[in-house]
Amino acid sequence: MDLPVFADIEAAARRIAAEAVVTPLLRVFDRTDGRLFVKAECLQRTGSFKFRGAFNRLSMIPQDRRAAGVVACSSGNHAQGVAAAAKILGMPAVIVMPSDAPAVKVANTRGYGAEVVLYDRLTDDREAIARAIETERGSTFVHPFDDPGVMAGQGTAGLELCRQLAEIGLVPDAVVVNASGGGLTAGIATALETLAPDCALHTAEPAGFDDHARSIAAGERVGNTARGGSICDALLADRPGIGTFAINSRRVHSGVSVSDEEALDAVAFAARRLKLVAEPGGAVALAAVLTGKIDLAGRTVVVLLTGGNVDDAMLTAALAR
């Protein structure tokens, strides 16, 4: 595939400007040993950064193909992003979602007008199901991460955070990104290459699903043995994408992983300290910094709080800790 370049991110920013939210960059603390900022993508339209890539990609579909609609597969955040973008653009959408996806994500996806097809995460191949629908209906398949238009759309978050820091006279020394298939990481990596080439980029993943960290260390794409079992449902892709790894393998400095309990503690921190609602998978980068796995060490560090689509019971469990 043609990998996105910085000009593609700038074009994506123009495409999504009328619909996407410029999310705030919040200063968490500013100490002698370092500064921490949070890019609050949980406040993005549909409750996650995924709207950026979805709206950009759907906007690129030619008019004569839009009536056939789109099909996507997702545990919930890409699902909602595609469903909302399709509704805005007047296109039908079918979303293939795991049967164990958080109820709020399934309900929201249907609420945006999409048809939802459920599958078993442990036994079924979601992409095969989606591709069959694509063939049957003549739809456009919108991959959750391994698509240049999706990556470019996600990269607008990196464009924004660099500009927001520049407004207060700072540049990022490190950016920590929650990683699943690597689309957001690849988009931000592409933005940083131009805007902050000396910035270190780190991935954060759930324990047992650290395929990015292991792939970066190995120099090749490696997968996870488990297909489920973490509360971080948004981050359970089985391996990095082909296109995303082509970018991330040369740009990501290192990856770390956090436990489900550490992710829940970060959810509680976001609620109590930042007054933000986050889902566990959206808070692993924050957890990585709070647990000292990413050292501030006199640096300006930005973490992406990528999603806030959390069931009431999960949020309650986090706060109860």
Legacy VTK file of the C-alpha trace (Angstrom):
# vtk DataFile Version 3.0
C-alpha trace
ASCII
DATASET POLYDATA
POINTS 321 float
0.000 0.000 0.000
1.007 3.635 -0.389
2.041 4.726 3.089
0.827 8.135 4.263
3.176 11.120 4.327
2.902 14.411 6.173
1.022 16.061 3.306
-1.670 13.379 3.647
-2.123 14.290 7.310
-2.450 17.959 6.418
-5.050 17.034 3.783
-6.892 14.876 6.323
-6.960 17.782 8.777
-8.680 19.910 6.164
-11.189 17.153 5.332
-12.261 16.510 8.908
-12.123 20.111 10.153
-15.855 20.746 9.921
-16.828 17.553 11.780
-14.035 16.485 14.167
-13.242 18.073 17.518
-9.889 19.726 18.184
-9.444 17.941 21.503
-7.764 19.712 24.427
-4.187 19.101 25.492
-4.366 19.091 29.280
-1.425 19.756 31.588
-1.508 17.007 34.218
1.496 18.208 36.169
4.544 20.393 35.661
7.362 19.431 38.007
11.095 19.872 38.151
11.437 16.220 37.088
9.213 16.600 34.010
5.949 17.735 32.447
3.018 15.460 31.604
0.247 16.362 29.166
-2.805 14.364 28.138
-4.344 14.637 24.685
-8.001 14.004 25.558
-9.259 12.007 22.581
-11.984 10.604 24.827
-13.657 13.960 24.103
-13.512 13.370 20.353
-16.753 12.830 18.455
-18.052 9.257 19.131
-15.849 9.164 22.240
-12.547 8.151 20.644
-9.855 9.168 18.167
-11.266 6.663 15.679
-13.658 9.238 14.248
-10.688 11.066 12.735
-9.532 8.179 10.563
-13.033 6.960 9.765
-14.330 10.313 8.548
-11.183 10.990 6.542
-11.314 7.583 4.834
-15.036 7.682 4.083
-14.703 11.200 2.694
-12.223 9.815 0.155
-14.723 7.299 -1.286
-15.868 8.457 -4.748
-19.466 9.652 -4.961
-20.434 6.899 -7.407
-19.440 4.222 -4.869
-21.092 5.650 -1.794
-24.563 4.179 -2.374
-23.113 0.673 -1.882
-21.995 1.718 1.594
-19.140 0.637 3.787
-18.298 -2.383 5.896
-15.865 -2.494 8.815
-14.826 -4.794 11.650
-14.168 -3.452 15.131
-14.521 -4.137 18.837
-16.313 -0.826 19.139
-14.463 2.454 18.656
-13.714 2.117 14.932
-17.267 0.759 14.657
-18.729 3.928 16.108
-16.407 6.158 14.098
-17.348 4.501 10.809
-21.051 4.396 11.693
-21.121 8.101 12.607
-19.089 9.127 9.553
-21.337 7.073 7.282
-24.435 8.716 8.737
-22.992 12.211 8.191
-22.061 11.351 4.600
-25.352 9.586 3.844
-23.889 6.098 3.366
-25.165 2.742 4.675
-22.776 0.926 7.024
-22.381 -2.653 8.239
-20.105 -3.265 11.224
-18.781 -6.685 12.277
-18.378 -6.633 16.074
-17.398 -9.270 18.673
-20.256 -10.636 20.730
-18.362 -9.729 23.926
-17.909 -6.057 22.968
-19.024 -3.606 25.663
-22.779 -3.130 25.415
-22.393 0.649 25.222
-20.274 0.328 22.068
-22.739 -1.993 20.337
-25.684 0.216 21.302
-23.925 3.383 20.146
-22.964 1.804 16.811
-26.574 0.841 16.168
-27.654 4.267 17.378
-25.660 5.877 14.561
-27.743 3.817 12.133
-25.318 1.018 11.285
-26.243 -2.637 10.877
-24.275 -4.733 13.403
-23.175 -8.310 12.671
-21.869 -10.128 15.755
-19.117 -12.765 15.774
-17.223 -14.910 18.295
-13.850 -13.304 19.025
-12.266 -16.643 19.983
-13.355 -18.745 17.003
-14.360 -16.516 14.069
-12.297 -14.467 11.604
-13.808 -10.984 11.689
-12.047 -9.747 8.577
-13.197 -12.778 6.574
-16.788 -12.037 7.607
-16.405 -8.384 6.636
-14.766 -9.240 3.307
-17.639 -11.599 2.471
-20.113 -8.771 3.080
-17.948 -6.482 0.943
-18.128 -8.956 -1.947
-21.839 -9.635 -1.533
-22.924 -5.987 -1.368
-20.222 -4.225 -3.328
-19.367 -2.154 -0.257
-16.078 -0.416 0.500
-14.137 -2.190 3.255
-12.629 0.258 5.750
-9.855 -1.465 7.677
-9.570 -0.402 11.320
-5.866 0.435 11.031
-4.064 -0.878 7.930
-5.361 1.753 5.534
-3.467 4.903 4.434
-6.562 7.113 4.713
-7.300 5.846 8.202
-3.685 6.325 9.304
-3.588 9.851 7.894
-6.794 10.738 9.714
-5.442 9.423 13.006
-2.257 11.385 12.430
-4.194 14.635 12.773
-4.079 14.040 16.548
-0.277 14.246 16.343
-0.485 17.363 14.214
-2.737 19.001 16.804
-0.699 18.094 19.864
2.493 19.462 18.340
0.782 22.725 17.444
-0.832 22.976 20.879
2.529 22.552 22.593
4.134 25.069 20.227
1.568 27.642 21.315
3.064 27.521 24.822
6.651 27.319 23.624
7.226 23.589 24.050
8.061 20.585 21.890
7.361 16.979 22.920
10.311 14.927 24.107
8.207 11.759 24.210
4.746 10.698 23.086
3.073 7.542 24.409
0.351 5.959 22.288
-2.075 3.131 23.023
-1.438 0.514 20.339
-3.679 -2.162 18.866
-3.165 -2.543 15.117
-0.924 0.530 15.087
-2.914 2.983 12.956
-2.835 5.802 15.490
0.828 5.143 16.234
1.700 5.226 12.529
-0.240 8.419 11.952
1.369 10.179 14.894
4.791 8.837 13.889
4.341 10.402 10.465
3.351 13.740 11.989
6.277 13.690 14.427
8.804 12.985 11.668
8.127 16.470 10.328
7.070 18.428 13.423
9.232 16.889 16.173
11.850 14.583 14.635
13.784 14.214 17.898
10.716 13.109 19.871
10.762 9.560 21.244
7.636 7.542 20.401
6.504 4.715 22.672
3.655 2.226 22.415
1.588 1.086 25.396
-0.334 -2.199 25.334
-2.180 -4.565 27.678
-0.130 -7.331 29.288
-0.295 -10.435 27.102
-1.060 -8.340 24.013
2.285 -6.564 23.626
2.731 -7.515 19.971
4.088 -4.077 19.084
6.765 -4.140 21.766
7.832 -7.649 20.743
7.658 -6.860 17.029
9.788 -3.733 17.409
12.340 -5.720 19.418
12.355 -8.592 16.895
12.394 -6.406 13.790
9.455 -8.308 12.307
5.717 -8.663 12.900
4.917 -11.144 15.645
1.492 -12.014 16.989
-0.250 -12.723 20.263
-1.191 -16.238 21.291
-4.388 -15.144 23.074
-7.346 -13.612 21.240
-9.185 -12.355 24.310
-9.044 -12.146 28.077
-8.131 -8.505 28.758
-10.546 -5.780 29.815
-8.764 -3.518 27.301
-11.073 -4.665 24.493
-10.004 -1.831 22.180
-6.396 -3.103 22.052
-6.667 -6.787 21.192
-5.530 -6.928 17.543
-3.568 -10.130 16.994
-0.516 -8.428 15.441
0.635 -5.097 13.975
-0.611 -4.248 10.505
1.596 -4.579 7.457
1.493 -0.885 6.587
1.480 0.315 10.173
4.528 -1.782 11.041
6.392 -0.479 7.993
6.124 2.970 9.581
6.333 2.068 13.254
9.309 -0.280 12.940
11.521 2.665 11.974
9.956 5.271 14.242
8.877 3.671 17.552
11.619 3.716 20.189
10.163 1.104 22.536
6.967 -0.426 23.843
5.678 -1.172 27.327
2.724 -3.119 28.685
0.443 -2.652 31.680
-1.818 -4.978 33.618
-5.593 -4.720 33.648
-5.362 -3.495 37.249
-2.940 -0.724 36.273
-5.259 0.286 33.434
-8.177 0.483 35.874
-6.113 2.657 38.206
-5.430 4.999 35.278
-9.166 5.122 34.505
-9.784 6.155 38.115
-6.965 8.748 37.957
-8.475 10.242 34.793
-11.888 10.496 36.443
-10.720 11.931 39.755
-7.776 14.093 38.706
-8.649 15.110 35.151
-12.454 14.863 35.330
-12.372 12.699 32.189
-14.171 9.423 31.491
-11.812 6.856 29.972
-12.129 3.189 29.055
-9.359 0.790 30.150
-7.978 0.388 26.621
-7.911 4.154 26.251
-5.889 4.631 29.427
-2.952 2.224 29.090
-0.568 4.987 27.935
-1.498 7.033 30.986
-1.004 3.916 33.130
2.465 3.430 31.651
3.524 6.875 32.878
1.755 6.675 36.230
3.508 3.373 36.997
6.933 4.721 36.003
7.316 2.475 32.947
7.806 5.622 30.884
10.109 7.946 32.785
9.449 11.688 32.723
13.100 12.397 33.598
12.998 16.135 32.960
11.105 15.695 29.699
7.867 16.981 28.208
5.752 13.855 27.742
2.370 13.576 26.040
0.063 10.588 26.464
-2.977 9.901 24.315
-6.164 9.185 26.286
-7.732 7.537 23.284
-11.260 6.495 24.241
-14.037 6.970 26.773
-16.615 4.378 25.717
-16.849 2.433 28.964
-19.721 0.503 30.492
-21.034 1.783 33.817
-19.971 -1.388 35.624
-16.369 -1.097 34.397
-16.132 2.552 35.423
-17.587 1.697 38.823
-15.045 -1.103 39.249
-12.214 1.305 38.461
-13.431 3.898 40.948
-13.940 1.228 43.612
-10.208 0.479 43.509
LINES 1 322
321 0 1 2 3 4 5 6 7 8 9 10 11 12 13 14 15 16 17 18 19 20 21 22 23 24 25 26 27 28 29 30 31 32 33 34 35 36 37 38 39 40 41 42 43 44 45 46 47 48 49 50 51 52 53 54 55 56 57 58 59 60 61 62 63 64 65 66 67 68 69 70 71 72 73 74 75 76 77 78 79 80 81 82 83 84 85 86 87 88 89 90 91 92 93 94 95 96 97 98 99 100 101 102 103 104 105 106 107 108 109 110 111 112 113 114 115 116 117 118 119 120 121 122 123 124 125 126 127 128 129 130 131 132 133 134 135 136 137 138 139 140 141 142 143 144 145 146 147 148 149 150 151 152 153 154 155 156 157 158 159 160 161 162 163 164 165 166 167 168 169 170 171 172 173 174 175 176 177 178 179 180 181 182 183 184 185 186 187 188 189 190 191 192 193 194 195 196 197 198 199 200 201 202 203 204 205 206 207 208 209 210 211 212 213 214 215 216 217 218 219 220 221 222 223 224 225 226 227 228 229 230 231 232 233 234 235 236 237 238 239 240 241 242 243 244 245 246 247 248 249 250 251 252 253 254 255 256 257 258 259 260 261 262 263 264 265 266 267 268 269 270 271 272 273 274 275 276 277 278 279 280 281 282 283 284 285 286 287 288 289 290 291 292 293 294 295 296 297 298 299 300 301 302 303 304 305 306 307 308 309 310 311 312 313 314 315 316 317 318 319 320
